[in-house]
Amino acid sequence: MGNRFLEDEDEEFRPPEFHRDEDLDETGVSQVLVEQFVNYRLRYLLKVEAEVDRGQPLDDGEIEILSRVVKRAHDFKDFVHEFPEYEELVAKMINLVDEITDKALVNARRES
């Protein structure tokens, strides 16, 4: 499968902290951050899901990216707590990663 879906990303990404003296629209910033995460990662997850549905296992690079996706989703816990409309969406992405890894594990066992 290779790393053809590997995207450059900042592994040290942290959502910005909001300070009382900043005049930011917290809702808008939160929405943009979550939507960017979903838009960029959901496409990747759906492509990987299609591959494991065809019986392919995950390679090391894909496993690493899936780990980053879950970590990034967990980084948004403060946002989804404050903006519950995103909670279900982020939870579904984590669930999709879980489904992908379960299918990939079955595929890898079959190959062994």
Residue frames as qw, qx, qy, qz and C-alpha x, y, z in Angstrom:
[[0.000, 0.885, 0.465, 0.000, 0.00, 0.00, 0.00],
 [0.488, 0.281, -0.033, 0.826, 2.83, 2.42, 0.67],
 [0.190, -0.533, -0.393, 0.725, 2.63, 5.89, 2.05],
 [0.193, 0.368, 0.493, 0.765, 0.91, 7.48, -0.93],
 [0.265, -0.803, -0.435, -0.311, -1.60, 9.15, 1.39],
 [0.582, -0.431, -0.278, 0.631, 1.04, 10.43, 3.80],
 [0.128, 0.897, 0.159, 0.392, 0.70, 14.15, 4.19],
 [0.384, 0.226, -0.406, 0.798, 3.18, 16.51, 5.73],
 [0.438, -0.775, -0.305, -0.339, 1.85, 17.69, 9.01],
 [0.016, 0.599, -0.512, 0.616, 3.13, 19.33, 12.10],
 [0.621, -0.224, -0.744, 0.103, 3.23, 16.60, 14.74],
 [0.270, -0.193, -0.529, 0.781, 3.43, 19.23, 17.45],
 [0.210, -0.454, -0.381, -0.778, 0.13, 20.81, 16.42],
 [0.130, -0.390, -0.722, 0.556, -1.85, 22.19, 19.31],
 [0.010, 0.795, 0.504, 0.338, -5.09, 24.08, 18.96],
 [0.184, 0.472, -0.213, 0.835, -4.49, 27.71, 19.95],
 [0.284, -0.467, -0.664, 0.510, -5.17, 28.76, 23.50],
 [0.019, -0.774, -0.339, -0.534, -7.56, 31.62, 23.89],
 [0.358, -0.152, -0.425, 0.817, -6.62, 34.49, 26.15],
 [0.004, -0.770, -0.558, 0.309, -9.01, 37.00, 27.64],
 [0.059, -0.701, 0.107, 0.702, -7.15, 39.89, 26.05],
 [0.145, -0.052, 0.744, 0.650, -7.48, 38.43, 22.53],
 [0.526, 0.372, 0.172, -0.746, -10.42, 39.52, 20.49],
 [0.096, 0.153, -0.903, -0.390, -11.07, 36.19, 18.76],
 [0.770, -0.022, -0.088, -0.632, -14.27, 34.57, 17.71],
 [0.354, -0.330, 0.863, -0.146, -13.77, 31.29, 19.59],
 [0.756, 0.310, 0.502, -0.284, -16.66, 29.60, 17.86],
 [0.638, 0.732, -0.156, -0.184, -15.35, 30.45, 14.39],
 [0.091, 0.667, -0.739, 0.031, -11.78, 29.44, 15.17],
 [0.529, -0.152, 0.801, -0.235, -12.93, 26.17, 16.74],
 [0.777, 0.469, 0.309, -0.284, -15.17, 25.42, 13.81],
 [0.506, 0.756, -0.394, -0.130, -12.40, 26.03, 11.28],
 [0.120, -0.543, 0.825, -0.103, -9.91, 23.85, 13.17],
 [0.619, 0.046, 0.746, -0.241, -12.31, 20.93, 13.50],
 [0.732, 0.604, 0.156, -0.272, -13.55, 21.25, 9.92],
 [0.332, 0.738, -0.577, -0.111, -10.00, 21.33, 8.54],
 [0.315, -0.342, 0.873, -0.149, -9.15, 18.25, 10.56],
 [0.694, 0.280, 0.604, -0.272, -12.23, 16.42, 9.35],
 [0.635, 0.719, -0.060, -0.276, -11.88, 17.50, 5.71],
 [0.251, 0.688, -0.678, -0.063, -8.22, 16.52, 5.44],
 [0.224, -0.301, 0.906, -0.195, -8.34, 13.35, 7.49],
 [0.724, 0.239, 0.479, -0.436, -11.74, 11.98, 6.54],
 [0.692, 0.604, -0.285, -0.274, -10.71, 11.63, 2.88],
 [0.183, 0.527, -0.823, 0.106, -7.58, 9.77, 3.94],
 [0.439, -0.112, 0.793, -0.408, -9.51, 7.50, 6.31],
 [0.783, 0.382, 0.232, -0.432, -12.08, 6.62, 3.65],
 [0.580, 0.609, -0.521, -0.150, -9.32, 5.70, 1.17],
 [0.003, 0.387, -0.888, 0.247, -7.60, 3.48, 3.73],
 [0.624, 0.075, 0.596, -0.501, -10.94, 1.93, 4.68],
 [0.785, 0.485, -0.115, -0.367, -11.57, 1.05, 1.03],
 [0.397, 0.550, -0.734, 0.028, -8.16, -0.64, 0.85],
 [0.206, -0.209, 0.881, -0.372, -8.70, -2.74, 3.97],
 [0.732, 0.259, 0.332, -0.536, -12.19, -3.60, 2.69],
 [0.738, 0.525, -0.361, -0.221, -10.42, -5.04, -0.36],
 [0.977, -0.160, -0.100, 0.103, -8.36, -7.25, 1.95],
 [0.533, 0.553, -0.335, 0.546, -5.15, -5.25, 2.22],
 [0.625, -0.538, -0.366, 0.430, -3.30, -4.90, 5.54],
 [0.043, -0.998, 0.048, -0.008, -1.92, -1.61, 6.83],
 [0.713, 0.333, -0.296, 0.542, 1.74, -0.78, 6.43],
 [0.519, -0.353, -0.399, 0.668, 3.81, 0.86, 9.16],
 [0.096, 0.081, 0.086, 0.988, 3.35, 4.35, 7.74],
 [0.416, -0.442, -0.481, -0.633, -0.42, 4.02, 7.63],
 [0.624, -0.494, -0.567, 0.213, -0.48, 2.75, 11.19],
 [0.381, -0.189, -0.221, 0.878, 1.54, 5.80, 12.23],
 [0.132, -0.230, -0.256, -0.930, -0.85, 8.16, 10.45],
 [0.548, -0.507, -0.579, -0.328, -3.88, 6.49, 12.02],
 [0.567, -0.405, -0.480, 0.534, -2.25, 6.93, 15.43],
 [0.177, -0.034, -0.027, 0.983, -1.77, 10.63, 14.69],
 [0.320, -0.400, -0.472, -0.717, -5.40, 10.97, 13.62],
 [0.604, -0.552, -0.574, 0.023, -6.60, 9.50, 16.92],
 [0.478, -0.302, -0.297, 0.769, -4.18, 11.69, 18.89],
 [0.018, 0.141, 0.185, 0.972, -5.29, 14.78, 17.00],
 [0.450, -0.506, -0.552, -0.486, -8.95, 13.91, 17.58],
 [0.608, -0.526, -0.501, 0.321, -8.26, 13.59, 21.30],
 [0.338, -0.060, -0.101, 0.934, -6.51, 16.99, 21.21],
 [0.206, -0.350, -0.330, -0.852, -9.89, 18.47, 20.30],
 [0.369, -0.442, -0.802, 0.161, -11.56, 17.22, 23.48],
 [0.117, -0.408, -0.351, 0.835, -11.66, 20.71, 24.98],
 [0.216, 0.095, -0.357, -0.904, -13.27, 22.08, 21.82],
 [0.427, -0.257, -0.764, -0.411, -15.89, 19.36, 21.60],
 [0.286, -0.432, -0.711, 0.476, -16.65, 19.79, 25.27],
 [0.014, 0.407, 0.154, -0.900, -17.25, 23.48, 24.69],
 [0.483, 0.328, -0.298, -0.755, -18.95, 22.97, 21.31],
 [0.581, -0.032, 0.791, -0.188, -20.86, 19.66, 21.59],
 [0.732, 0.567, 0.061, -0.372, -22.09, 19.85, 18.01],
 [0.437, 0.650, -0.616, -0.085, -18.63, 18.56, 16.99],
 [0.492, -0.403, 0.730, -0.252, -18.47, 15.78, 19.57],
 [0.862, 0.223, 0.416, -0.186, -20.31, 13.21, 17.47],
 [0.651, 0.731, -0.203, -0.029, -18.27, 13.98, 14.36],
 [0.059, 0.694, -0.694, 0.183, -14.92, 13.60, 16.12],
 [0.638, -0.208, 0.687, -0.279, -16.15, 10.43, 17.88],
 [0.870, 0.421, 0.185, -0.175, -17.19, 8.97, 14.52],
 [0.479, 0.743, -0.465, 0.051, -13.72, 9.59, 13.12],
 [0.250, -0.509, 0.784, -0.255, -12.14, 7.79, 16.07],
 [0.788, 0.087, 0.535, -0.292, -14.62, 4.94, 15.56],
 [0.761, 0.622, -0.123, -0.134, -13.73, 4.80, 11.85],
 [0.179, 0.680, -0.698, 0.135, -10.04, 4.43, 12.74],
 [0.527, -0.253, 0.746, -0.320, -11.00, 1.59, 15.11],
 [0.851, 0.353, 0.289, -0.259, -12.99, -0.15, 12.37],
 [0.570, 0.724, -0.387, -0.040, -10.12, 0.24, 9.90],
 [0.035, -0.579, 0.788, -0.205, -7.57, -1.23, 12.31],
 [0.709, -0.046, 0.623, -0.327, -9.89, -4.13, 13.18],
 [0.838, 0.512, 0.079, -0.172, -10.35, -4.99, 9.49],
 [0.387, 0.751, -0.531, 0.068, -6.64, -4.57, 8.78],
 [0.372, -0.451, 0.772, -0.250, -5.78, -6.92, 11.66],
 [0.838, 0.201, 0.454, -0.227, -8.05, -9.58, 10.16],
 [0.690, 0.702, -0.166, -0.056, -6.40, -9.03, 6.77],
 [0.086, 0.719, -0.673, 0.149, -2.89, -9.31, 8.26],
 [0.605, -0.237, 0.720, -0.245, -3.80, -12.55, 10.07],
 [0.854, 0.421, 0.234, -0.194, -5.16, -13.96, 6.84],
 [0.518, 0.766, -0.379, 0.028, -1.86, -13.19, 5.08],
 [0.268, -0.634, 0.701, -0.186, 0.20, -14.88, 7.81]]
